[in-house]
Amino acid sequence: MNPEASAKPRVSNLRAGFYSLLERGAGMVLSVGTAVILLRQLSKADFAAWALFILITYFIEMGRSGLIQNGLMRHLALHRHDKTETGDIASAALTLNLAFALLSNLALWAFSGWIMRNWGAPQLENVWVVYFFSNIAASFLYHFNFVQQSHLEFRGIFWATFCQRGLLLAWVLFCTFSGRELRLFEMSVALLAGIAGAAALSFLFASPFLSPWRGISYTWILKLIAYGKYVLGTNLSAMLYKNADKLVLGKLLGPAAFAVYDAAGKVTQLVEAPAFSIAAVVFPQSAEHMKAGGRAAAAGLYERSVGATLAIILPFVVFVLVFAEPVMLLFAGPAYADAVGILRLTAFFGLFMPYAVQFGTLLDATGRPALNFLYTIFTAVLNIILSYWFIRNVGLMGAALATLTGYAISFLLMQRLLYREYGVLFWRAWKYIPEFYMLIYKRLRKA
């Protein structure tokens, strides 16, 4: 066996993991930087309207990813050496991507008036029109990104993310320092320019892996839909259960309450992208590994991955609990001082998320995506019901209490299934936390 040959995939995987982490980190920093300025420059009503717009468009992004991404990457990997087949798969994926954009645009056009009335966001009327073009441009952007991912190429995705989010931040900074009023319509145009530029950059990096257009393969379109339908449902349900509190809060208490709650929520989201990226790099999930090792391997990988993520999240949770006031003041400014109590509660969300995310990973990797979907949709419905009850009876703080209660109930049900099917014990994840810290310490000493 040639040691150089065996080392190449390892180096490639490490580089892919590094760029994946860098891309998520850059996207998070640029998004947070934009949010920090908007919280200070926009009124609560305008900030709530923009946050609602971003939330709805993120639903569309997650739907697109669930329907297409995993199926495209899997089939391209399986047929990597058949150029004809990969060309048909890629063409079908791009067709499906564009069809998804058109259908989601039609749905937005039909329901945009209802959304603006029910969530008090009339400022979005012209923003939706611009987004229809952004959604079409995003079809090409994500197609090129997915093709790169299937070949473990993340450099183009990093630069595309930098362009997509960076142009919006650049416009916000320009308006702030020039004294120009920030308008939501102009921000949506800046977002469109960022997506179009990102699509062009991603195309340059994806072009070596692209096959010539061979027409529409309806067979492969149906195969991609069949593979992605459960992931689509799971992604949208996960988005719903993570944001049910915001949506119900905005509906019942109005834009000002939505803005305050979203300001606290953005602080607690800061750690998610790097935490889950690092956990994925240090303790990679592998369906083949699980199949080879059986239930014990499945339980061990689950517990180690949760432990690694908790090790990253715990210091953040403690820091927020102790310094909630200065953190909120630094992030959002004095106008959002009433979000401090909410921030302390939402910080605890991070302790449940690693268990839920790896639960889905484990079920998908062992061929049970339908069960994962059922658990996710149950949690989404549960959170909506709890949010209505808590918000009506407690008010603003009720949104955080509802989500925390929903996470706790869902956690108990998920852990019961994992123990019965795989022998997982949730508390064993905590014993890997010191191991993770020692690993980081040893790596730093060697650096």
N, C-alpha and C positions, 0 to 999 in steps of 0.2 A: 504493500500500500504506500502510495506517494504521500509523505507528510505535507508537502507543499499544497497538493491538491486538496487534502482534507482540511487544511487551514483556510483555504479561500472562502468556503461557505461561511466559516465562523467569523472571519473578518467582515464579510459582506453583511452578515446578520448584525454584527456590532455596529457597523456604519449605518445600516438601516435604522437600528434602534436609536442611534444618536440623532440622526436627522429627524426621525419621527418625534422624539422628545423635543428637539429644537423647534420644530414646526408648531407643536402644540404650545410650547412655552412662548414663542413669539406671538402667536395668535392671541394667547391670553393677555400678554403684556399690552399689546396694541388695543385690544378690546377694553381692558381695564382703564388704560390711559384715556381712551375716548369717553368712557362712562364717568370718570372723575371730573372731567371738564364739563360734560353735559349736566351733571348734577348741580354744578355751580352757575352755569350760563343759561339754562332753560328754566322756565317756570315748572312747578310740579305737574301742572296739567299737560304741558308739552313733553316733559320727560316721561310721564306715564304713557302718553300716546306713542312716543318713539319706542319705549320699552315693550309696549303691546305689539307694535309693528315687528320688532326684532323677534319677539317670542313666536308670533305666527309664522314668520318666514323660516324660523328655526324648525318648526314643525314640518314645513315643506322639505327642508334640507334633510331631516332625519328620515322622512318618508322615502325620499329619493335614494338615500344611502341604503336603507333597509331593503328596498325592492330590487336594487341593481347591484350594489357593490360586492357583497359576498358571493353571489352567484357568478358574476363576471370574473372575479379573481379566481374562484375555484375552477371554473371551466377553462379559463386561459391557462392555468397551471397544468391541468390534466391533458390539454391538447397543445402544449407549448411547441412541440416539434412538427405539428401539422399546420402549415401556413394557411392552407385553404380553410381549414376549420376555424382557426383563430380569427381569420378575417370575417367569417360569417358571424362568429360570436360577438366580435367588437362592433360590427355593423348593427346587429340586433340590439346590443346594449345602447348604442347611441340613439337608435330609433325609439327605443323604450324610454330613454332619458328625455328626448324631445316631446314624446307623447305625454309623459308625466307632467312636464312643464306646462303644456297646453291645457291639460285637464285641471291642474291645480290653479292655473290662471282663470279658467272658467268658473271654478268653485269660488275663488276669491271675488270675482266680478259679481257673482250671484249673491254672496253673503256679506260683501264689504259694507253695504249700507246697514245691515242688521248689526254687524260688529261695532261700527262707529256709534250707533244709537245706544246699544246696550252697555258699552264700556266708556261712553262719554268722550269719544275721540274724533270729533269732526275734522280735526287738523289733518287727518290721514287721507282725505278725499283725493288729492292730487298725487300723494305718495304712492298709492296703489297703482296708478297708471304707469309711473316710472318703474315700479317693481315688476310689472308684467314683462318688460324688456330685460330687466335684471335676471328674471327667472329663466328666460330663454338662453341668455349668455351663460348662466350657471350650468345649464345642461352640458355645454361644451367643456366648461372648466372642470366639472366633476368627472366627466367621462375621461378626460386626459389624466386627471389625478388617479382615478381608479386603475387605468392601464399602467401607470407608473408603479402603483402599489403592488400590482400583480407581479412586477419584475423587481421588487425590493429596491426601487429607485425613489428616494424621498427628497432629493435636492430641488427638483422642480416644484414639488408640493410646498416646500418651505418658502421659496421665492414667490410663488403664487399667493400663498397666505399673507406674506409680507406686503405684497402689492394690494391685495383685496382689502385688508384691514388698514393698511398704512395710508392709503389715499384718503379714506374717510377721516382718519385722525389728522392728516395734514390739512384738510379743509377746515376742520373744527379749530385747529391751532391758528390757522390763517385768520379766521373770523374773530377769534378771541383777541389776538394781538393787534389786529387792524381796527377793532372796534365795530366791525360789521355785525349786524344782528344775525344770530343763527336761525335759519328757517328750515323746517323739516323737509320741505320740497327740495331745497338745494342740497341738503344732506343725502337725500335719496338719489339725487343725480351723481353726487360724489361716490356713493356706494355702487351705482351702476358702472361708473368709470373704473372703479377698483376691480369689479368682477370681470369686466371686459379685458382690462390689462392683464389680470391674473390668468384668464383663459389663454391669452396669447403667449404668456410666459410658459404656462404649463404645456402648451402645444409644442414649443421648442424642445422641451426636455422629453416629451412623450413621443416625438416624431420617430426616433429609431425603433420604437416598438409597435408603431401603427402599421396596419396592413391596408392595402388599397381597398377602396369601397367596392363591395361586390353585390350591392343591392340588398333588399330587405329579406332576411331569413325568418319567416313566420314560425318555423319550427323552433328556432333558438329563442325567439321572443317568448313563446309559450313555456319553454324550459326555464328561462330566467324568471318568469312570473311564478311558475310552480315552485322554484327554489326560494324565491324571495318573499312570498306572500306572508309567511309566518314571521319573518324578520321584520317586514314592514309593519305588521300588526303589533309586534313586540316593541319596536322603536316608538311608534306613535303612542302606545299605551304607557310606555315608560315616560315619555315626555308629558303625557297627561297627568300621571300620578305625581310627577315632580313639580308640576306647575298648576295643579288644581287649586291650591290655596290662593295663588295670585289671581287666577281667572275668576274664582268665586268672590274674592275680596273686591276686585274691581267692579264686578257686577252689582254687589250689594252695597258697598260703601263709597264707590266713585273713584275718580282718577287720583285725588290727593292721597288716599289711603293706599292705592296701588303703588304710587311713587315711593312712599315711605317704606313699604314692605319690600319693594324691589331693590331699594338702596341697600337694605340689610342683606337681602339675598345675594346681591352681587359680591359682597365681601366674603360670604361663606363659599361662593363658587370659585374663589381665587385658587384654592389648593387642588381642585378636582383634576384639571388637565395634567399638571406635572405629576401629581400623586399616582394616577392610574397609568401614566406613561412609564414612570420609573418602576412601578410594580410589574408591568408587563415585560420590561427589559430584564429585571433581576430574576423574576420567577416566571418564565414564559409558560403559557398554557399550550398544551399540545394534545390533540385528540388521539394521535398515534400512541403517545406515551401512556395515556389513560387506558387505552385498549390493551396495551401490552402488560400493564401492571395491575389491571383490575380495580376492584373497589378500594383497596388500600392506597393505590397510586392516586386515584381520583380524590379521595379524602385528603391525602397529604398535600397535593397540589392546591386544592381549595384552601386549606388552612394556611399554607405558606403564603399564598397570594394575598389573602385577607390580612395576615399578619404584617406583610411588607407594606401594604397600603395604610394600615392603622398606624404603623410606625412613623409614617410621614404626616398623617393627619393629626395625631395626638398632640404634638407640640403646638400646632395651629389652634386646636380647640382650647387648650389651656391658656394660650396667649390671648385669645379673644375673650374668654371668660374673665380674665383678670383685667385686661386693658380695653374693654368694650367702648368706653366713652372716648378715649383719645383716638382709637381706631376709626370710629364712626365720624368723628370730627375731621380727621385727616382725610378720610376717603370721600365723604359726602358734604362736609361743611356744616355749619350751625343750623341750617334750615332743616336738617334731618336728625336733630338731636333726639327726637321722640322715637327713633328706631333702635336705640341702644338696647332696650329690653328685648325687642324682637331678635336682635343680633345674637344675644346670649342664648336664646332658645334655638335659633336656626343653626348655631354652631354644633349642636348635638346631632344634627342630621348626618354630619360626616361620619359618625360612628356606625351608622346603619348602612350607608351606601356601599362600602366595600363588600359586605356580606351579600347584598342584593345583586351587585354587578357580577361577582364571581359565581353566584347561584345561576344566573343566566348563562355565563360562560360554560359552567359545568354541564348543564342540561343540553346546551347546543352541541358541545363537544362529544357528548355521549348519545347523540341522535334523538334528542327529545325536545325539539324546538316548540312543538305544539303545547307541551306542558308548561314550558317557560312562558309562552304567550298567555295561557290561561291564568297563571299566577300574576302576571303583570297587569292584565286587564282587570282582575279582581282588585288589586291594590289601587288601580286608578279609580274604579267605581267607589271603593271604600273611602278614598281620600276626598272625593267630591261630596259624598254624603256627610262625612265628618266635618268638612269645611263649611257646608251650609249650616249645620247645627251649631258648631262652635262660634262662627262669625256672628250669627244672629243673636247668640246668647252672651258672648264675651266681647265681641267687637274686633278691633284690629289685632290684638294679641291672640285671638281665637284662631287665626289662620295658621300661626306657628304651632299652637297646641294641637290643632287638627292633624297637621302633617306629621308631627312627632308621634301622635297616637297611632296614626295609620302605619307609619314605619315600624312601630313596635309590634303591632298585631301581625303585620306581614312577615316581620322577622321571625316571630315565633312559629308561624305556619311553615315558612321555608325551612327553618332549622329542623322541624319535626320530619319533613320529607327527606332532608339530607341525611339525617341520622338513620332513618328507616331504610333508605335505598343505598347509601354509600358509607354509612358508619361515621359520618362527620360529627365532631363535637365542637360547637362554636367557641368554647373557651380555650381550646387548644391553639387557636390562632394567636392568642396573646402571648404564648410561650415563645413564639418565633420573633417577637418584637426585639428582645435583647440580641438575638442572633443577627437580625437585620442591622442593628446599630453597630455590632462588632464587625460585620462585613464592610460597612461604610468606613469605619475607623481604620481597618486594615488597608482598604484601598487608598485612603488618604495618606497613610504612612508610607505606602509604596510610591505614591506620586511624587 
